[in-house]
Amino acid sequence: MKIIAICGSPRRGNTEFVLKRILAKAEELGAKTELILLREKRIEFCDGCLSCDSTGKCEIRDDMQLIYPELESADLIIFGSPNYFSNVSGMMKVFIDRLNPFYTNKKLKDKKAAAVIVGGTDKIGTIKKSIRAIESATNGTEMSLIGDLYLVGEGAQDIENNPGDIRKIDEFAERLVS
């Protein structure tokens, strides 16, 4: 199994920690893994040209051209983002918008996906709205969203220092790989 995790956090903190922990557990269970940090990539906004509707390819030349084949080769794609105003981060939203070629070319169809959201509140409405953004992307690309994980953490190491959260992360990783 090949797992790609996409980290939509602008800083090195809880979201990145959670994704790294999931990937480490998945590797222990035999998976091949890769973490893509969007903050290290140059990804332009979708310009709405719609050329991908007819060609199945995005015409914008940036780092998404390197990410597309990685996504196509994955068995499971994990979308990880902090919760910003009941939504994913801006960089995750830009990434999601750039998945538009897969709406037409169906190269992600039937792949598994998971959502990981880290936020500063445990209000259920906020959580559902953040996860819904990822669910919308997976529905549009005909991927199967097989799980979601939401953890509360504001400080950069809140989750890393919480044994209960570590247990939740490990259990989530085991469910994803099994």
N, C-alpha and C positions, 0 to 999 in steps of 0.2 A: 504494500500500500504506500502510495506517495501522498504526503500531506503538505500543502502550501498554506502558511498563515500570513495574512495581510494585516500589518499593524498600521492603523490610522491615527496614531498618537503623535503629536508634535514634540513630545519629550520622552526621555527615558524614564519610565515610571511604572505604574501599576498595570496598564494594558500590555505593555511589552513584557513585563514579568510574567503575567498570566499566560501569554502566548508561548513564551519560552518554556515555561513549566509544562504546558500541554505537550509541546513538541518533544521535550526531553522524555516525558512519560511514554509518548507514542514510540519514540526510538527504542526505549527499553522493551517495548512490546513488538518490535521488529519493523516498524514503519521507517520509511525514508522521509526526511522532513526538510523544509526550507522556510525561513522567515524572511519576508519582504517588508522592509521598513519604508513606508511611503515618504517619510520626511527626508530620506536620502535619495529620493528619485525626483526627476524633473517630469512632472505630469501636467500637461496643459489642460485647460477647460475644454470640454466638448463644445465645438463651435456650431453644432446643429446643422452641418452641411448635408447630412443624411446620405452621403455617398456610401456609407456602410450598409444602407438598406439594399442597395443594388449589388455591391461588390462583396459584402460580408467582411470587409476589412476597413480599418480606420486609416484615414489619410494623414493624420497628424503624426509628425516625426518627433517622437520624444521617447522617454523610457518605457512607456506602455508597450512599445513595439517589442521590447525585451521581456516584458511580463506576460503578454498574451500567450506565447508558447509554453511558458511555465504553467499557466492556468490550464491550458489544454492537456498537459501531461499529468495533471494531478488527479487523484482519485477523490480527494477531499480538500475543500478550500474552506479555511476558517477566516471569517471576517472579524477583526478585533478593533474596537474603537472606544474611546472615552465617550461618555454621554454629555453632549453640549446642547443645552436648551431643549431637552427631550428629543434629541436627534443624534446621528453620528457626527463625528468631526467634519469640518469642511474638506480636509484632504481625503477622507474616506468617501465623502459624497462625490467629489471630483472623480475619484477612482471608479465608483459605482457608475457614474454617468458614462465613463469611457468603456464600460462593458457592453455598450450598445451594439457593436458588431456581432456579439454572441446572440443577440435577440434574433438576428437574421440567419447567421451561419450555423446555429445550433450546436456548436462545438463543445459547449458545456452541458448540453442536455443530458439528464440522468446522472450527472455527477453529484456527489454528496457535498453538502455545505453545512457550516455551523456558524453561529453568531456568538461573539463574546463582547459584552458591554461592561465597562467599568464606570461607575458614577458616584457622585457625592450624596446621593439620596436613595432611599429604598422605596420611594413612592411608586406604586405599581403602574400608574398611568405613564409616568416618565419612562419606566423600563420598557413597557409595551411599545411606546412610540419609537424608541431607539431601535428595538429589535425589528419593528415593522419596516424600517428603512432597508434593512438587510434582507428581510423577507421579500420585499418588493423586487429587489435585484435578483434574488434567486428564482422567484416566480417568473420574471421576465426572461430569464435565460434558461428556464425549464430545469433548474437544478432542484434537488430535494434537500430542504432544510431539515436536518435530522436532529438538531439540538441547539439549545441556546443556554448561555451562562451569563448571569448578571451578578456582579460583586460590587460592594460599596467600598470606596476608598478615595480619600481626597489627597492625603499626604503621599509623597512619592514612594514610600515603602509600607503603607498601611496594610496592604494585602500580603506582602511578603512576610510580615511580622505577625500574621494572624493564622494560628494553626488550624482553625475551623475552615478558613478560606483555602488553605493548602489542601486539606482533605477534599473539599468540593472540587477543586481544580483537578486533582488526581483521579477522582471518581468520574468526572466529566470526560477526561482523556481516555480512560478505560472504556467508557461507553462508546466513544467515537470510533475507537480502533476495533472493538469487538464486532 
